């Protein structure tokens, strides 16, 4: 296989390392295998300046005018990172973590879109930075009365079928299969009517602010994701923007994220990389679902170890790292403790990590919440990733892609994220300084 590399903006040439993506999850997971990633990183050493890393003038900062704190943090970040003063859009929206679809379109997306189009910024703005005070989630549109009535009937029918299924022991297989088929169809209709698949992180949605027509149900495949080789995309690649969020439980933490990222770049991130898989490395077996991502954690650990950036601890037991077991934590990836952070880590300044579990970024501010993103930020991490609701495992950034490019040192945090994340208009959030390059000075 021959691999070519040019700039990030011409990422068509960066198609690599995977079998052709298929539409359904099952087919996708069966064919999606990372084969040549270690060789790829070795090639980087022979190809200096293969990519133009994100620059401050390519960033557009979005702050909430309804929050003085949001404006203060925006100005602080722009000053400390030398983002041009004109690269700021102030929107006016309620300072809540959830906004309606109408609010998103009218109060956030439209002002951003107008700025980009009127200022002819499409040619140089590559990344949006959402500041503390910008909502985290976009809710689907309200159900109509007709939809509510239909759901009520479907729920009753679903209950009837489930009771029938539980009382068919010993009967012929054919009636059971018929009941299961109808039950499956009803469940899908309920999901569609409730519009559960139209919930999205605002971050993932606004990445497509320049793409005016796309379906809101489900996800949109990311044309920058390196795993999608040979695909024809439904959206224009030039209309996709990187998105990162400077956010957290309070403004003190947000400013600490900014400061830690800048200070760490000066000397390079040091500490220990912790990877928490569930099973021993299956090596060359064909994998899908959780097993594929567990294997990806093994591969990420191998890439970080090969980089010689820091010591690596890989745990392949079912249990998670125990409380207090991970001092000097600089990098982390593991799974699965749902909305229940395990206090195993003492985070180094500038640390980066994410936990593969549902809804770990459902809130960044709600008191007493133990979701991983919120608590990791409270405990001192500088950058993390998580979903606002159930994303399905294959929506997470591929660990070996994300951490492999991160330790290589050429790409910024936002670039490592966009090329390792499969879907847009979906659930994921990147919290951190998009310009952060923790190994910039360590090359």
C-alpha positions as CSV (number, residue, x, y, z in Angstrom):
1,X,0.0,0.0,0.0
2,X,1.4,3.4,-1.0
3,X,0.6,6.3,1.3
4,X,1.0,10.0,0.3
5,X,1.0,13.0,2.7
6,X,0.5,16.7,2.0
7,X,-1.1,19.4,4.0
8,X,-4.1,18.8,6.3
9,X,-6.2,21.0,4.0
10,X,-5.6,18.5,1.2
11,X,-6.4,15.5,3.3
12,X,-7.7,13.6,0.2
13,X,-4.1,12.4,0.0
14,X,-4.2,11.1,3.5
15,X,-6.5,8.2,2.8
16,X,-5.0,5.2,4.4
17,X,-4.9,2.1,6.6
18,X,-8.5,0.8,6.5
19,X,-10.8,-1.4,4.5
20,X,-13.7,0.3,2.7
21,X,-16.3,1.6,5.1
22,X,-19.8,0.1,4.8
23,X,-22.9,1.9,5.8
24,X,-24.2,-0.4,8.6
25,X,-22.4,-0.6,11.9
26,X,-21.9,-4.4,11.6
27,X,-20.3,-4.2,8.2
28,X,-18.3,-1.2,9.2
29,X,-16.9,-2.9,12.3
30,X,-16.1,-6.1,10.4
31,X,-14.1,-4.3,7.7
32,X,-12.7,-1.5,9.8
33,X,-9.1,-2.6,10.7
34,X,-6.0,-0.4,11.3
35,X,-3.2,-2.3,9.7
36,X,-0.3,0.0,8.9
37,X,-0.4,2.6,11.6
38,X,3.0,2.0,13.1
39,X,4.5,2.0,9.6
40,X,2.7,5.3,9.0
41,X,4.2,7.0,12.0
42,X,7.7,5.7,10.9
43,X,7.1,7.4,7.6
44,X,6.4,10.7,9.3
45,X,9.9,10.8,10.5
46,X,11.0,10.7,6.9
47,X,8.6,13.4,5.7
48,X,9.2,16.6,7.7
49,X,6.5,19.3,7.4
50,X,4.0,16.8,6.0
51,X,1.2,18.9,7.5
52,X,0.6,22.6,8.2
53,X,-0.5,22.7,11.9
54,X,-3.5,24.9,12.9
55,X,-2.5,28.5,13.4
56,X,-4.1,31.2,15.6
57,X,-5.4,33.3,12.7
58,X,-7.3,30.2,11.5
59,X,-9.4,30.1,14.6
60,X,-12.9,31.8,15.1
61,X,-13.9,32.2,18.7
62,X,-17.6,32.1,19.6
63,X,-18.7,33.6,23.0
64,X,-22.0,34.2,24.6
65,X,-22.9,37.9,25.0
66,X,-25.4,37.0,27.7
67,X,-22.5,36.0,30.0
68,X,-19.8,38.4,31.1
69,X,-17.6,35.4,32.0
70,X,-17.9,34.0,28.5
71,X,-16.7,37.3,27.0
72,X,-13.8,37.6,29.5
73,X,-12.6,34.1,28.8
74,X,-12.8,34.6,25.0
75,X,-10.7,37.8,25.2
76,X,-8.2,36.1,27.6
77,X,-7.8,33.1,25.2
78,X,-7.5,35.3,22.2
79,X,-4.8,37.5,23.9
80,X,-2.7,34.7,25.2
81,X,-2.9,32.7,21.9
82,X,-2.5,35.7,19.6
83,X,-5.9,35.1,17.9
84,X,-6.7,38.2,15.8
85,X,-9.2,40.5,17.5
86,X,-11.6,40.3,14.5
87,X,-11.8,36.5,14.9
88,X,-14.7,36.7,17.4
89,X,-18.4,36.2,17.1
90,X,-20.6,37.1,20.0
91,X,-23.9,35.3,20.1
92,X,-26.8,35.9,22.4
93,X,-28.3,32.7,23.9
94,X,-29.5,31.5,27.3
95,X,-26.6,30.3,29.5
96,X,-27.9,26.7,29.7
97,X,-26.3,23.5,28.7
98,X,-29.1,22.6,26.3
99,X,-30.7,24.7,23.6
100,X,-33.5,23.9,21.3
101,X,-33.0,23.3,17.6
102,X,-34.7,26.6,16.8
103,X,-32.4,28.5,19.2
104,X,-29.4,26.8,17.7
105,X,-30.3,27.8,14.2
106,X,-31.4,31.3,14.9
107,X,-29.1,32.4,17.8
108,X,-25.9,30.5,17.2
109,X,-25.5,28.9,13.7
110,X,-26.9,31.9,11.7
111,X,-24.6,34.6,13.2
112,X,-21.6,32.3,12.8
113,X,-22.6,31.5,9.2
114,X,-23.1,35.2,8.4
115,X,-19.6,36.0,9.8
116,X,-17.9,33.3,7.7
117,X,-19.7,34.3,4.5
118,X,-19.6,38.0,4.8
119,X,-15.9,38.1,5.8
120,X,-15.0,35.6,3.1
121,X,-13.5,33.5,6.0
122,X,-14.1,30.2,4.3
123,X,-10.6,30.3,2.9
124,X,-8.8,30.7,6.2
125,X,-11.0,29.8,9.2
126,X,-10.4,26.1,9.9
127,X,-11.5,25.8,13.5
128,X,-14.3,27.1,15.8
129,X,-13.7,27.5,19.5
130,X,-16.8,27.5,21.7
131,X,-16.3,29.4,24.9
132,X,-17.8,28.8,28.4
133,X,-21.4,29.8,28.3
134,X,-22.2,28.3,24.9
135,X,-24.7,25.5,25.2
136,X,-23.4,21.9,25.1
137,X,-26.3,20.1,23.5
138,X,-28.9,20.7,20.8
139,X,-32.3,19.1,21.5
140,X,-34.5,17.8,18.7
141,X,-37.7,19.7,17.7
142,X,-40.8,19.2,19.8
143,X,-43.1,16.3,19.0
144,X,-46.5,17.1,17.5
145,X,-49.7,16.0,19.1
146,X,-50.2,13.5,16.4
147,X,-46.7,12.0,17.1
148,X,-47.4,11.9,20.8
149,X,-50.7,10.0,20.2
150,X,-48.9,7.5,17.9
151,X,-46.1,6.9,20.4
152,X,-48.7,6.2,23.1
153,X,-50.3,3.6,20.9
154,X,-47.0,2.1,20.0
155,X,-45.9,1.8,23.6
156,X,-49.0,-0.1,24.5
157,X,-48.6,-2.4,21.5
158,X,-44.9,-2.9,22.5
159,X,-46.0,-3.9,26.0
160,X,-48.5,-6.4,24.6
161,X,-46.0,-8.0,22.3
162,X,-43.4,-8.3,25.0
163,X,-46.0,-10.1,27.2
164,X,-46.8,-12.4,24.3
165,X,-43.2,-13.2,23.8
166,X,-42.7,-14.0,27.5
167,X,-45.7,-16.4,27.3
168,X,-44.7,-18.4,24.2
169,X,-42.4,-20.9,25.9
170,X,-42.8,-24.3,24.2
171,X,-44.7,-22.9,21.2
172,X,-43.6,-23.1,17.6
173,X,-40.7,-20.9,16.5
174,X,-42.7,-19.2,13.8
175,X,-45.1,-17.2,16.1
176,X,-42.1,-16.1,18.2
177,X,-40.2,-14.9,15.1
178,X,-43.3,-13.0,13.9
179,X,-43.7,-11.3,17.3
180,X,-40.0,-10.4,17.4
181,X,-40.2,-8.9,13.9
182,X,-43.1,-6.7,14.8
183,X,-41.6,-5.7,18.1
184,X,-38.3,-4.7,16.4
185,X,-40.3,-2.6,13.9
186,X,-42.2,-0.8,16.7
187,X,-39.1,0.0,18.7
188,X,-37.6,1.6,15.6
189,X,-40.7,3.7,15.0
190,X,-40.7,4.8,18.6
191,X,-37.1,6.0,18.3
192,X,-37.9,7.8,15.1
193,X,-40.9,9.6,16.5
194,X,-39.2,10.5,19.8
195,X,-36.4,11.9,17.6
196,X,-33.8,10.4,20.0
197,X,-31.3,10.2,17.1
198,X,-31.7,13.9,16.5
199,X,-30.0,14.9,19.8
200,X,-26.5,16.2,19.1
201,X,-23.6,18.0,20.8
202,X,-23.7,21.6,19.7
203,X,-20.0,21.1,18.9
204,X,-20.5,18.3,16.4
205,X,-23.4,20.1,14.8
206,X,-21.7,23.4,14.3
207,X,-18.8,21.7,12.5
208,X,-21.3,21.6,9.6
209,X,-22.4,25.3,9.9
210,X,-21.5,25.9,6.3
211,X,-23.3,22.8,5.1
212,X,-26.8,24.0,4.9
213,X,-28.7,20.9,3.8
214,X,-28.1,17.6,5.6
215,X,-30.3,15.1,7.5
216,X,-30.6,15.6,11.2
217,X,-31.5,12.0,12.0
218,X,-28.5,9.9,13.0
219,X,-24.9,10.8,12.1
220,X,-23.0,12.2,9.1
221,X,-19.8,10.5,8.2
222,X,-16.8,12.7,8.7
223,X,-14.8,13.1,5.4
224,X,-11.7,14.0,7.4
225,X,-11.7,10.7,9.3
226,X,-8.7,8.7,8.1
227,X,-10.6,5.4,8.2
228,X,-13.0,6.2,5.5
229,X,-11.1,5.2,2.4
230,X,-12.7,5.3,-1.0
231,X,-16.0,6.8,0.1
232,X,-18.2,9.3,-1.7
233,X,-19.4,11.7,1.0
234,X,-22.8,13.4,1.3
235,X,-21.3,16.6,2.5
236,X,-18.6,18.8,1.1
237,X,-15.2,18.5,2.8
238,X,-14.5,22.2,2.5
239,X,-17.6,22.9,4.5
240,X,-16.4,20.9,7.5
241,X,-14.7,22.9,10.3
242,X,-12.8,21.7,13.3
243,X,-14.4,22.4,16.7
244,X,-13.1,22.6,20.2
245,X,-14.6,23.8,23.4
246,X,-13.0,25.9,26.3
247,X,-15.4,25.0,29.0
248,X,-15.8,23.4,32.4
249,X,-17.5,23.5,35.8
250,X,-16.3,27.1,36.4
251,X,-14.2,29.9,34.8
252,X,-11.2,29.2,37.1
253,X,-10.9,25.7,35.6
254,X,-11.3,27.0,32.0
255,X,-8.5,29.5,32.5
256,X,-6.4,26.8,34.1
257,X,-6.9,24.6,30.9
258,X,-5.6,27.5,28.8
259,X,-2.6,28.3,31.0
260,X,-1.6,24.6,31.5
261,X,-1.7,24.0,27.7
262,X,0.5,26.9,26.9
263,X,3.0,26.2,29.7
264,X,3.2,22.5,28.9
265,X,4.1,23.3,25.2
266,X,7.2,25.2,26.4
267,X,8.7,22.1,28.0
268,X,6.7,19.2,26.6
269,X,4.3,16.9,28.4
270,X,5.9,14.5,30.8
271,X,4.5,11.8,33.1
272,X,3.1,8.3,32.6
273,X,0.6,7.1,29.9
274,X,-2.1,4.8,31.3
275,X,-4.2,2.6,29.1
276,X,-7.0,0.5,30.6
277,X,-8.2,-2.3,28.3
278,X,-10.6,-5.1,29.4
279,X,-9.0,-8.1,27.6
280,X,-5.5,-9.3,26.5
281,X,-4.5,-8.2,23.0
282,X,-6.2,-10.5,20.4
283,X,-3.6,-9.5,17.9
284,X,-4.6,-10.3,14.3
285,X,-8.2,-11.6,14.9
286,X,-11.1,-9.9,13.1
287,X,-12.9,-7.8,15.6
288,X,-16.0,-5.7,15.9
289,X,-17.7,-3.5,18.5
290,X,-16.1,-3.3,21.9
291,X,-13.4,-5.8,21.1
292,X,-12.2,-3.6,18.2
293,X,-11.9,-0.6,20.5
294,X,-10.3,-2.7,23.2
295,X,-7.7,-3.7,20.6
296,X,-7.3,-0.1,19.6
297,X,-6.4,0.8,23.2
298,X,-3.6,-1.9,23.0
299,X,-2.4,-0.4,19.7
300,X,-2.4,3.1,21.2
301,X,-0.3,2.0,24.1
302,X,2.1,0.4,21.7
303,X,2.4,3.6,19.7
304,X,3.0,5.8,22.7
305,X,5.6,3.3,24.0
306,X,7.3,3.3,20.6
307,X,7.5,7.1,20.6
308,X,9.7,7.1,23.7
309,X,7.8,10.1,25.0
310,X,7.0,8.6,28.4
311,X,6.6,5.3,30.3
312,X,3.4,3.4,29.5
313,X,1.2,1.3,31.8
314,X,-1.2,-1.0,30.1
315,X,-3.7,-3.0,32.2
316,X,-5.6,-5.7,30.3
317,X,-7.7,-7.0,33.3
318,X,-11.5,-6.7,33.6
319,X,-11.2,-4.4,36.6
320,X,-10.5,-0.6,36.1
321,X,-7.5,1.1,37.6
322,X,-8.0,1.2,41.4
323,X,-8.3,4.6,43.3
324,X,-4.9,6.1,43.7
325,X,-3.2,3.6,41.3
326,X,-2.2,6.1,38.6
327,X,0.2,8.9,39.8
328,X,1.8,11.3,37.3
329,X,-0.9,10.6,34.7
330,X,-0.2,12.5,31.5
331,X,-2.2,10.4,29.0
332,X,-5.2,8.1,29.5
333,X,-7.6,6.0,27.6
334,X,-9.8,3.3,29.1
335,X,-13.4,1.9,29.6
336,X,-16.1,1.2,31.0
337,X,-17.5,2.9,34.1
338,X,-20.7,4.6,33.2
339,X,-21.1,8.1,34.7
340,X,-19.0,7.1,37.6
341,X,-15.5,8.5,37.6
342,X,-12.9,6.4,39.4
343,X,-10.4,8.5,41.3
344,X,-7.4,6.6,40.2
345,X,-5.4,9.5,38.7
346,X,-3.2,12.3,39.8
347,X,-3.2,14.4,36.7
348,X,-0.1,16.1,35.4
349,X,-0.3,19.7,34.2
350,X,-1.3,19.5,30.5
351,X,-2.6,16.0,30.7
352,X,-5.0,14.6,28.1
353,X,-7.3,11.6,28.3
354,X,-10.8,10.2,27.7
355,X,-13.0,7.4,29.0
356,X,-15.0,5.3,26.5
357,X,-18.5,5.2,28.0
358,X,-21.9,6.7,27.2
359,X,-22.9,10.2,28.2
360,X,-19.6,11.1,29.9
361,X,-20.0,14.7,28.6
362,X,-23.7,15.0,29.3
363,X,-22.9,17.9,31.6
364,X,-19.8,19.9,32.5
365,X,-21.5,21.9,35.2
366,X,-24.2,19.9,37.1
367,X,-23.3,19.6,40.7
368,X,-22.7,16.1,42.1
369,X,-22.4,14.6,38.6
370,X,-19.7,12.0,38.4
371,X,-19.4,11.9,34.6
372,X,-15.8,11.5,33.5
373,X,-15.3,14.7,31.5
374,X,-16.6,17.0,34.2
375,X,-14.7,15.3,37.1
376,X,-11.4,14.9,35.1
377,X,-11.5,18.7,34.4
378,X,-12.1,19.3,38.1
379,X,-9.2,17.0,39.0
380,X,-6.8,18.8,36.7
381,X,-6.8,17.4,33.2
382,X,-6.2,19.8,30.3
383,X,-8.1,18.1,27.5
384,X,-10.7,15.4,27.3
385,X,-13.4,13.9,24.9
386,X,-16.8,12.6,25.6
387,X,-20.4,12.2,24.3
388,X,-23.5,14.2,25.4
389,X,-25.7,11.0,25.2
390,X,-25.5,7.5,23.9
391,X,-23.1,7.6,20.9
392,X,-22.5,3.9,20.2
393,X,-18.9,2.7,20.7
394,X,-17.9,3.2,17.1
395,X,-18.4,6.9,17.3
396,X,-15.5,7.5,19.7
397,X,-12.1,8.6,18.3
398,X,-10.0,5.6,17.5
399,X,-7.4,5.5,20.3
400,X,-4.5,4.5,18.2
401,X,-5.2,7.3,15.7
402,X,-5.8,10.0,18.3
403,X,-2.8,9.2,20.5
404,X,-0.6,8.1,17.7
405,X,-0.8,11.5,16.0
406,X,-0.7,13.3,19.3
407,X,2.6,11.8,20.3
408,X,4.0,12.3,16.8
409,X,3.9,16.1,17.6
410,X,3.1,17.5,14.2
411,X,-0.6,18.0,14.7
412,X,-2.6,20.2,17.2
413,X,-5.2,18.7,19.5
414,X,-8.1,19.7,17.2
415,X,-6.4,18.1,14.2
416,X,-5.7,14.9,16.0
417,X,-9.4,14.8,17.0
418,X,-10.9,15.6,13.6
419,X,-9.0,12.9,11.7
420,X,-9.6,10.2,14.3
421,X,-13.4,10.8,14.9
422,X,-15.8,9.0,12.5
423,X,-19.0,11.0,12.7
424,X,-20.3,14.6,12.7
425,X,-23.8,16.0,13.6
426,X,-23.7,13.5,16.4
427,X,-22.7,13.3,20.1
428,X,-19.0,14.0,20.6
429,X,-17.3,16.9,22.3
430,X,-13.6,17.9,22.5
431,X,-12.8,20.0,25.5
432,X,-9.4,21.7,25.3
433,X,-7.3,24.3,23.6
434,X,-7.5,23.4,19.9
435,X,-3.9,24.8,19.3
436,X,-2.4,22.6,22.1
437,X,0.6,20.5,20.9
438,X,1.9,18.8,24.1
439,X,4.9,17.3,22.3
440,X,5.7,20.3,20.1
441,X,8.9,21.1,22.0
442,X,9.9,17.4,22.6
443,X,10.5,16.5,18.9
